[in-house]
Amino acid sequence: MKSEKVYGNTGKNENRKDSYAAYTLIQNFEAGSKELVFDKFRIKKIDNSNWDKLKEIFRPVFVKRVGQHFIERRYKEVPSLPQGEEDFSGLGRIPYDSEDLMLLLRLFKVGDIVYAAGAVETPEGKLLSQYQYPMVFSQYHSQYHYKMTEEEIPAFDEFFEQAPRWEGWYSEWFKIARRYFLWGGSKEFHPGRDNERILDYMIALEASFVLEGDFVSRRLRERTAAIYEGSEDEKSSLKKMLNEFYGIRSALAHGDALSPEQTMVLNEKRLEFEDGVRRLLRKILENCPASEDGRRRYLSGLYDISDVERAEKILSDFGAIKETKIRSQLLKRLRG
């Protein structure tokens, strides 16, 4: 059942002393201006005018006077949680809205934006620090900054409103996908050394596109290509890239060292892969039903394994059987 989300006060309103304010310190971010004003929040540069206040808000996290940004979002009242969920913090959806915003930012475009710290200021001026759980919060420096300009604000505001209305947003299958997509983006990534992000992103794709236990790699390649917007050459390139990254994922998952060729793929295609992941997650969220039956029908409609492919797999496995006696017994069973 789809939950109703209650958003906070518009980011374009003036600050109010009787409002709640959620603050998030972000890293690896570049803005085209000193302040970006969205419909529901603002992103501001840290400078001499706000540094002293932000040091108090985000302590004990180190706040730099130059080069960092923070998100500010104000609420006239505490937004309620979905029916049946208990409000342990007394802040309703405010902490969850911060996580949703990180998810939306990462789905919108590529870049290593991370949350370094979060806090909520009550109307009475009390500061409540947010628990820095690793799925969203981290601190590392990256050369791949997340860049946002004023010209992109209308497109993001529209995406902000649309995405939570997609049926897949509240689905059980997306709970897993979003967890690993967020988790992967919060991890520092150095190709050939710190590669855990690849595992997380591949899990996010598999959780979204494959509910069966067999032919996982093939189903993933074919279904993502079927939903991908682009020419046949672009779809072919996507399948080739996913095949390469699935091989990297398998090597990492089974404790094998990456080959020089695989490390080269990571270096050369890192941004292309990450952009492909976010595009595919957006498409599946927008189009795939939330229900298990509806999802199964939808994914099968994108691509399913044919009898010819299954027969080829059986033949390949049969050829791997070494003992003649077992091969003969199996042939008798197949003949029925």
Backbone torsions as a table, in degrees:
resi	resn	phi	psi	omega
1	MET	NA	132.4	-176.5
2	LYS	-73.6	132.5	178.9
3	SER	-88.1	147.9	175.6
4	GLU	-87.5	126.0	-179.6
5	LYS	-97.8	134.0	179.2
6	VAL	-108.2	116.3	-177.4
7	TYR	-88.4	162.7	-179.1
8	GLY	-80.7	-176.0	179.9
9	ASN	-63.3	152.6	-179.5
10	THR	-61.7	142.2	178.9
11	GLY	-69.4	-16.4	-176.1
12	LYS	-86.0	-7.0	177.4
13	ASN	-77.0	156.1	176.2
14	GLU	-70.9	156.2	178.1
15	ASN	-60.7	142.3	-178.8
16	ARG	-123.8	135.4	179.5
17	LYS	-72.2	-18.9	-178.7
18	ASP	-99.8	22.0	-177.7
19	SER	-115.2	159.2	169.8
20	TYR	-84.3	144.8	179.3
21	ALA	-129.6	124.9	176.2
22	ALA	-101.4	127.7	-179.5
23	TYR	-118.4	137.4	177.0
24	THR	-134.1	124.7	176.9
25	LEU	-84.9	127.2	-177.2
26	ILE	-120.7	154.1	179.1
27	GLN	-127.4	163.8	179.3
28	ASN	59.4	45.3	-177.0
29	PHE	-129.4	139.5	175.2
30	GLU	-127.3	134.0	179.0
31	ALA	-116.8	148.4	179.1
32	GLY	-77.5	-7.6	179.3
33	SER	-151.8	172.6	-177.3
34	LYS	-64.3	-32.2	-178.3
35	GLU	-142.7	131.2	175.3
36	LEU	-108.9	120.5	-175.5
37	VAL	-107.6	109.2	177.7
38	PHE	-96.8	173.4	179.8
39	ASP	-62.7	-36.5	-172.5
40	LYS	-114.6	-3.8	-177.6
41	PHE	-165.0	173.7	176.5
42	ARG	-130.4	148.3	170.0
43	ILE	-116.8	123.9	-175.0
44	LYS	-124.7	149.6	172.6
45	LYS	-78.9	145.7	174.6
46	ILE	-85.7	127.9	178.3
47	ASP	-145.9	-168.8	-176.5
48	ASN	-62.3	-26.2	-176.2
49	SER	-74.0	-23.0	-176.1
50	ASN	-127.7	-0.1	-173.5
51	TRP	-61.4	-46.0	-177.6
52	ASP	-60.8	-42.8	179.9
53	LYS	-66.5	-41.1	-177.4
54	LEU	-70.4	-30.9	174.8
55	LYS	-60.1	-37.8	178.9
56	GLU	-72.5	-40.5	-177.9
57	ILE	-65.2	-44.0	-171.3
58	PHE	-101.5	7.7	-179.4
59	ARG	-60.7	147.6	5.5
60	PRO	-91.1	15.9	179.0
61	VAL	-70.5	137.7	-178.8
62	PHE	-70.2	128.4	179.2
63	VAL	-113.7	120.5	179.7
64	LYS	-84.0	146.0	-178.9
65	ARG	-71.4	-29.8	-177.1
66	VAL	-131.9	142.2	172.3
67	GLY	95.9	-4.5	177.5
68	GLN	-113.9	162.0	178.5
69	HIS	-132.1	164.0	174.5
70	PHE	-141.4	154.1	177.0
71	ILE	-102.1	135.3	176.5
72	GLU	-124.0	129.0	179.4
73	ARG	-137.3	127.1	-175.0
74	ARG	-110.5	149.4	-177.8
75	TYR	-130.1	130.8	174.5
76	LYS	-68.2	-33.3	178.0
77	GLU	-149.3	165.0	-179.2
78	VAL	-70.4	121.2	178.7
79	PRO	-71.9	136.0	-174.7
80	SER	-75.7	153.3	174.2
81	LEU	-80.5	160.8	174.8
82	PRO	-57.4	151.6	-178.2
83	GLN	-56.5	132.1	178.4
84	GLY	99.5	-16.4	178.6
85	GLU	-93.6	135.5	-177.5
86	GLU	-88.6	136.2	-178.7
87	ASP	-91.9	92.9	-177.0
88	PHE	-76.7	-30.0	-175.2
89	SER	-88.7	-19.1	-174.2
90	GLY	79.4	7.6	-178.2
91	LEU	-110.7	8.1	177.0
92	GLY	56.5	-129.8	-175.4
93	ARG	-86.4	-0.1	-173.5
94	ILE	-55.2	-50.6	179.4
95	PRO	-64.2	-34.7	-179.4
96	TYR	-72.0	-32.4	176.2
97	ASP	-61.5	-35.6	178.9
98	SER	-64.0	-42.3	177.6
99	GLU	-65.5	-42.7	178.6
100	ASP	-60.9	-38.1	-180.0
101	LEU	-65.8	-40.7	175.9
102	MET	-60.9	-42.6	178.6
103	LEU	-60.6	-44.7	-179.5
104	LEU	-65.7	-40.1	178.6
105	LEU	-61.7	-44.1	-178.4
106	ARG	-71.5	-31.6	176.5
107	LEU	-74.0	-22.4	-176.4
108	PHE	-74.7	-41.9	-180.0
109	LYS	-161.1	170.6	-177.1
110	VAL	-86.3	145.7	176.8
111	GLY	157.0	149.4	-174.0
112	ASP	-88.1	46.9	175.7
113	ILE	-65.0	135.7	177.4
114	VAL	-137.2	153.1	171.8
115	TYR	-89.9	124.6	177.4
116	ALA	-92.6	-31.4	-179.1
117	ALA	-165.9	159.2	178.4
118	GLY	-143.9	149.2	178.9
119	ALA	-155.5	155.6	177.2
120	VAL	-123.1	132.7	176.8
121	GLU	-105.8	125.3	179.9
122	THR	-80.2	165.9	177.2
123	PRO	-57.9	-25.1	179.4
124	GLU	-83.7	-2.6	179.3
125	GLY	91.9	6.5	179.0
126	LYS	-77.7	135.7	180.0
127	LEU	-101.5	127.7	179.2
128	LEU	-118.4	113.3	-178.9
129	SER	-76.4	141.2	179.0
130	GLN	-88.6	137.9	177.8
131	TYR	-61.0	128.3	-175.3
132	GLN	-88.9	76.4	-179.4
133	TYR	-77.0	142.6	-168.6
134	PRO	-68.0	-16.1	-179.9
135	MET	-65.6	-26.4	-177.1
136	VAL	-123.0	-41.5	-173.5
137	PHE	-92.4	137.0	174.7
138	SER	-166.5	170.3	177.3
139	GLN	-138.5	113.4	172.1
140	TYR	-158.2	157.5	-179.3
141	HIS	-104.0	136.8	-178.3
142	SER	-135.5	147.6	175.3
143	GLN	-78.5	-15.2	-178.7
144	TYR	-92.8	76.6	-177.0
145	HIS	-70.0	151.2	172.5
146	TYR	-86.7	120.9	-174.0
147	LYS	-114.1	134.1	-179.9
148	MET	-136.9	135.0	177.9
149	THR	-117.2	165.4	178.4
150	GLU	-60.8	-33.8	-179.4
151	GLU	-64.8	-23.0	-178.7
152	GLU	-87.8	-10.2	-175.6
153	ILE	-58.9	-47.7	180.0
154	PRO	-58.6	-40.5	179.4
155	ALA	-65.0	-40.0	179.1
156	PHE	-69.6	-41.3	179.0
157	ASP	-58.6	-40.2	178.2
158	GLU	-65.9	-43.8	177.8
159	PHE	-63.1	-39.5	178.7
160	PHE	-57.6	-40.1	-179.3
161	GLU	-78.0	-36.3	-173.1
162	GLN	-78.1	-47.1	-170.0
163	ALA	-55.0	-46.9	179.7
164	PRO	-66.9	-8.4	176.6
165	ARG	-90.5	-12.5	177.0
166	TRP	-67.0	139.3	-174.7
167	GLU	-59.6	-38.2	-177.7
168	GLY	-65.0	-20.4	-176.3
169	TRP	-58.0	-35.3	-176.4
170	TYR	-103.2	10.1	-175.1
171	SER	-77.2	158.8	177.2
172	GLU	-67.1	-38.4	-177.2
173	TRP	-66.8	-31.2	-178.4
174	PHE	-77.9	-19.6	176.7
175	LYS	-57.7	-39.7	178.7
176	ILE	-72.3	-45.7	-177.5
177	ALA	-60.6	-45.2	-177.8
178	ARG	-66.6	-35.7	-179.8
179	ARG	-60.3	-48.1	-176.5
180	TYR	-77.1	-29.0	175.6
181	PHE	-66.2	-44.3	176.5
182	LEU	-66.0	-44.0	-178.0
183	TRP	-61.4	-43.1	-179.9
184	GLY	-62.7	-41.9	-178.9
185	GLY	-69.0	-19.6	-179.9
186	SER	-87.2	-3.8	-177.6
187	LYS	-100.8	136.8	176.6
188	GLU	-65.2	140.0	-173.7
189	PHE	-126.6	115.7	173.1
190	HIS	-124.2	105.7	-176.5
191	PRO	-51.9	128.4	-179.8
192	GLY	90.9	-12.4	179.9
193	ARG	-126.5	-64.4	177.2
194	ASP	-105.1	96.5	-171.1
195	ASN	-114.0	9.3	-172.6
196	GLU	-61.8	-25.8	-179.7
197	ARG	-59.2	-35.7	179.9
198	ILE	-62.1	-43.4	177.5
199	LEU	-59.8	-46.4	-177.9
200	ASP	-63.6	-44.5	-179.0
201	TYR	-67.5	-37.1	177.8
202	MET	-68.4	-36.9	175.6
203	ILE	-62.5	-40.9	178.7
204	ALA	-60.5	-41.5	178.7
205	LEU	-68.6	-45.1	-179.4
206	GLU	-63.5	-40.5	178.8
207	ALA	-63.4	-26.8	-177.7
208	SER	-88.9	-35.7	-169.1
209	PHE	-111.1	-13.8	-175.0
210	VAL	-132.5	115.1	175.4
211	LEU	-107.2	-6.6	177.5
212	GLU	-88.4	167.6	-178.8
213	GLY	-103.3	-1.2	-179.5
214	ASP	-122.5	159.3	179.7
215	PHE	51.4	40.2	-172.8
216	VAL	-61.3	-49.5	-177.3
217	SER	-62.0	-43.5	-178.9
218	ARG	-67.5	-43.6	178.6
219	ARG	-60.6	-41.9	-178.8
220	LEU	-62.7	-47.7	-178.6
221	ARG	-62.2	-47.9	-174.5
222	GLU	-71.1	-39.2	-178.7
223	ARG	-71.9	-39.5	178.1
224	THR	-67.0	-37.4	178.2
225	ALA	-66.1	-36.2	-179.2
226	ALA	-66.2	-33.7	-176.6
227	ILE	-91.7	-14.5	-174.3
228	TYR	-73.1	133.2	178.2
229	GLU	-85.9	120.4	-179.3
230	GLY	162.3	177.7	179.6
231	SER	-73.9	171.4	178.1
232	GLU	-63.5	-35.9	177.3
233	ASP	-64.6	-39.6	178.7
234	GLU	-67.9	-37.9	176.7
235	LYS	-65.1	-39.9	178.6
236	SER	-64.6	-40.3	177.9
237	SER	-65.2	-38.0	177.9
238	LEU	-62.7	-45.9	-179.7
239	LYS	-62.4	-40.6	178.5
240	LYS	-63.4	-44.3	-179.7
241	MET	-64.0	-43.8	-179.7
242	LEU	-65.8	-33.8	176.5
243	ASN	-64.3	-40.9	177.9
244	GLU	-64.7	-44.4	-177.5
245	PHE	-74.8	-27.1	174.8
246	TYR	-67.6	-36.5	175.6
247	GLY	-64.3	-39.0	176.2
248	ILE	-65.3	-43.1	178.8
249	ARG	-59.6	-43.3	-179.0
250	SER	-66.4	-40.6	178.4
251	ALA	-61.8	-45.2	-179.7
252	LEU	-65.4	-42.9	-176.7
253	ALA	-66.6	-28.4	-177.4
254	HIS	-102.6	10.6	174.1
255	GLY	77.1	19.5	179.3
256	ASP	-90.1	148.6	176.0
257	ALA	-73.9	142.1	177.3
258	LEU	-72.7	142.1	177.6
259	SER	-76.3	161.7	175.2
260	PRO	-56.6	-35.5	178.8
261	GLU	-66.5	-39.5	179.1
262	GLN	-68.0	-39.1	176.9
263	THR	-63.9	-36.7	177.7
264	MET	-64.6	-41.1	177.2
265	VAL	-59.9	-43.4	178.7
266	LEU	-59.9	-43.8	-178.8
267	ASN	-67.6	-41.2	-173.3
268	GLU	-84.0	-30.1	-171.8
269	LYS	-116.8	11.6	-176.4
270	ARG	-54.4	-52.7	-177.2
271	LEU	-70.2	-36.5	176.9
272	GLU	-62.1	-42.1	178.4
273	PHE	-64.0	-47.4	-177.9
274	GLU	-64.7	-37.6	176.7
275	ASP	-66.1	-39.9	177.3
276	GLY	-62.7	-41.0	179.3
277	VAL	-60.1	-49.0	-177.4
278	ARG	-66.3	-38.3	178.3
279	ARG	-63.4	-42.2	-178.7
280	LEU	-68.8	-39.8	177.9
281	LEU	-64.4	-38.2	177.1
282	ARG	-63.4	-42.7	-178.5
283	LYS	-66.7	-42.8	-178.1
284	ILE	-70.6	-35.5	176.2
285	LEU	-62.4	-40.2	-175.8
286	GLU	-73.2	-28.3	-168.7
287	ASN	-115.1	-24.9	-173.6
288	CYS	-85.9	132.0	177.9
289	PRO	-61.8	155.5	180.0
290	ALA	-79.0	-33.5	-176.9
291	SER	-69.3	151.8	-178.3
292	GLU	-65.1	-43.6	179.3
293	ASP	-65.0	-45.2	179.3
294	GLY	-64.2	-38.4	178.8
295	ARG	-65.8	-42.8	-179.5
296	ARG	-61.3	-43.0	179.2
297	ARG	-65.7	-40.9	-178.3
298	TYR	-64.3	-47.5	-178.9
299	LEU	-66.4	-39.2	176.6
300	SER	-63.1	-33.8	177.4
301	GLY	-67.5	-31.0	176.3
302	LEU	-69.2	-44.7	178.7
303	TYR	-172.9	138.9	173.4
304	ASP	-140.0	159.8	-177.3
305	ILE	-75.2	130.4	179.7
306	SER	-84.5	163.6	176.8
307	ASP	-62.3	-34.7	178.5
308	VAL	-62.4	-43.3	179.6
309	GLU	-65.9	-39.2	178.0
310	ARG	-65.6	-40.2	179.1
311	ALA	-63.7	-40.1	178.1
312	GLU	-63.9	-37.5	178.6
313	LYS	-66.7	-42.1	178.5
314	ILE	-62.0	-42.7	-179.9
315	LEU	-63.7	-40.1	178.6
316	SER	-64.8	-44.2	179.2
317	ASP	-66.5	-36.6	179.5
318	PHE	-62.9	-40.2	179.9
319	GLY	-65.8	-19.9	-179.4
320	ALA	-84.7	-10.6	178.8
321	ILE	-75.5	124.7	-173.7
322	LYS	-90.2	-36.4	-174.1
323	GLU	-79.5	125.6	-177.2
324	THR	-62.1	-39.3	-178.9
325	LYS	-61.2	-44.9	-179.0
326	ILE	-67.8	-36.7	178.1
327	ARG	-63.6	-41.4	-180.0
328	SER	-66.1	-42.8	178.2
329	GLN	-61.1	-40.2	-179.8
330	LEU	-66.9	-39.2	178.3
331	LEU	-62.2	-40.2	177.8
332	LYS	-63.4	-41.8	179.7
333	ARG	-64.9	-39.1	179.5
334	LEU	-67.7	-33.7	178.8
335	ARG	-72.6	-16.3	172.1
336	GLY	80.6	NA	NA
